[in-house]
Amino acid sequence: MKVPFADERKGYTRAFQRLVLELSRYMTIRGIAHYLGVSWDLVKKIYKRSLQKHDRFPN
């Protein structure tokens, strides 16, 4: 089922992605994962995709 607030290839919403990226301004990846109750890998993946999107991280 397609919903307007989530990318069908990801297991999280755009709002969750924005929250992770906002928290990354103040917390470590590990801290964000613990605070949100998700895996460290998920937070890292979101952060890395954001950096790649803005050409700040090589593929």
SULWOMO-V755654 format. One record per residue. N is the residue number from 0. PSI is psi in degrees with one decimal (none if undefined). BURIAL is 1 if it has 24 or more other ideal C-beta (glycine too) atoms within 12 Angstrom, else 0. D_CENTER is the distance of its C-alpha to the mean C-alpha in whole Angstrom. Layout:
N|PSI|BURIAL|D_CENTER / N|PSI|BURIAL|D_CENTER
This chain:
0|127.9|0|22 / 1|128.2|0|20 / 2|147.1|0|18 / 3|-15.0|0|18 / 4|10.1|0|14 / 5|144.8|0|12 / 6|128.6|0|12 / 7|-17.2|0|15 / 8|-4.5|0|13 / 9|154.9|0|10 / 10|24.3|0|10 / 11|161.9|1|8 / 12|165.5|0|9 / 13|-34.9|0|9 / 14|-40.6|0|10 / 15|-41.5|0|7 / 16|-45.0|1|4 / 17|-39.4|0|7 / 18|-47.1|0|8 / 19|-45.9|1|5 / 20|-35.3|1|6 / 21|-44.4|0|9 / 22|-29.4|1|10 / 23|-15.4|1|9 / 24|-20.4|0|12 / 25|-15.7|0|14 / 26|162.6|0|13 / 27|166.3|0|13 / 28|-44.4|1|10 / 29|-41.3|0|12 / 30|-41.6|0|13 / 31|-46.2|1|10 / 32|-44.7|0|10 / 33|-46.5|0|14 / 34|-41.6|0|13 / 35|-10.4|0|11 / 36|35.2|0|13 / 37|173.7|1|11 / 38|151.8|0|11 / 39|-38.2|0|10 / 40|-38.8|0|10 / 41|-45.9|0|7 / 42|-43.6|1|5 / 43|-42.3|0|7 / 44|-44.1|1|6 / 45|-46.6|1|3 / 46|-44.2|1|5 / 47|-42.5|0|8 / 48|-38.6|0|8 / 49|-43.6|0|8 / 50|-41.3|0|10 / 51|-39.7|0|12 / 52|-34.7|0|12 / 53|19.6|0|14 / 54|38.6|0|16 / 55|3.2|0|15 / 56|127.9|0|15 / 57|151.4|0|17 / 58|none|0|17
